Amino acid sequence: MYKLRNYKFLIFVLILTLGIFLRIWKLSEYPIHLSHDEITQLYDAISIAQTGADVYGNFLPTIFPSVGDYKSPFYTYATVFIYYIFGNHEWIIRIPGVVFGILIIPAIFYFTSKLTKNSNVALFASFFTAISPAEIFFSRKSFENGAGIFFLLISLSCFLTFLEKK
């Protein structure tokens, strides 16, 4: 039983390593260019980091007017934190997406193991999440869906744990 657990843990670590590699490999080169949403978020993040205000002069806004589409502040403020760590590079806007894209893999494993009570199914789910082209694409861009999926999976897993204990 102990060897089986170590074997499954090793498989999970390999799956997670594969997922990390697929999300980080040539991040600054692929996708080829930044989208207009990424550029506006990056400008706002750099402006917040340097002045405390967005590009329109709003001090620490709770919503960013951007180009009239009013972006939520989560990714912009996360990018401010990344800006302080890595400096001024155009690829820093993609780091929060990559982090949440990586965190989705263990979250899927945990949620699936709670839901099915089968670690083999959880390993398959995490493997297919790690290699899913859609997950990789959305992890490599600055879309906020990765954070939403991660927090949803964690909250549902906590809910299932609560139901188990009741």
Residue pairs with C-beta under 8 A, 6 or more apart in sequence:
8 119
8 120
8 123
11 123
12 106
12 109
12 123
12 126
15 105
15 123
15 126
15 127
15 130
16 102
16 105
16 106
16 126
16 130
18 130
18 131
19 101
19 102
19 105
19 126
19 129
19 130
19 131
20 102
22 130
22 131
22 136
23 98
23 101
23 102
23 136
23 139
23 140
24 98
27 91
27 94
27 98
27 140
28 89
28 90
28 91
30 140
31 137
31 140
31 141
34 42
34 90
34 93
35 141
35 142
36 67
37 66
37 69
37 71
37 142
38 93
38 94
38 141
38 142
39 93
40 64
40 66
40 67
40 71
41 64
41 66
41 71
41 75
41 76
41 79
41 93
41 142
42 79
42 90
42 92
42 93
43 55
44 54
44 55
44 64
44 66
44 71
44 76
45 76
45 77
45 79
45 80
45 83
45 92
45 93
46 83
46 88
47 53
47 54
47 55
48 54
48 60
48 76
48 77
48 80
49 80
49 83
49 84
52 59
52 60
53 59
53 60
53 61
54 61
54 64
54 65
56 65
58 65
61 73
62 73
63 70
63 71
63 72
63 73
64 70
64 71
64 72
64 73
64 76
72 144
74 144
74 147
75 93
75 96
75 97
75 142
75 144
75 147
78 96
79 92
79 93
79 95
79 96
79 142
82 92
82 95
82 96
83 92
86 92
86 95
93 142
94 140
94 141
94 142
96 142
96 147
97 138
97 139
97 140
97 141
97 142
97 143
97 146
98 139
98 140
100 139
100 146
100 147
100 149
100 150
101 135
101 136
101 138
101 139
101 140
101 146
102 139
103 150
104 129
104 135
104 139
104 146
104 149
104 150
104 153
105 126
105 129
105 130
106 126
107 149
107 150
107 153
107 154
107 157
108 122
108 125
108 126
108 129
108 153
109 122
109 123
109 125
109 126
110 122
110 153
110 154
110 157
111 153
111 154
111 156
111 157
111 160
112 121
112 122
112 125
112 126
113 119
113 121
113 122
114 157
114 160
114 161
114 164
115 160
116 122
129 135
138 145
138 146
139 146
